[in-house]
Amino acid sequence: MLINYSFQTLRQSLIFIVVFLQTLQKLVECLPERPQMVGFMVDFESAMWKALGEVFPRVWCEGVRVSPHTSRVAENTRARAANSL
């Protein structure tokens, strides 16, 4: 079951990367000139971080990275805190 979960997660991540990448590339194509980006503030979506790095390779990204593991840790922490009340 763990292997299936990991494969499914990887597949979904790759799909999101492709979607974000195509969207960003199309956005840049529609602009009259290539934007002079300095950086991005992006939270939660690692696929967006990767797509931004592909379209704007010299631009920094900053924000909160959340993975399925850190999400589960946060959920477990909240559940333990609620149970301790």
URJOFEN-V763639 format. One record per residue. PSI is psi in whole degrees, 0 to 359 (NA if undefined). Layout:
BEGIN
PSI  PSI
END
This chain:
BEGIN
322  319  317  317  315  318  316  317  315  316  315  318  316  321  314  320  314  316  311  318  312  321  314  318  319  320  314  321  327  343  150  329  158  130  147  84  144  317  171  145  109  126  146  335  100  330  323  320  315  318  318  320  329  317  323  77  335  11  138  151  141  153  194  125  127  128  169  324  312  330  317  321  315  317  315  321  316  318  316  320  319  323  337  351  NA
END
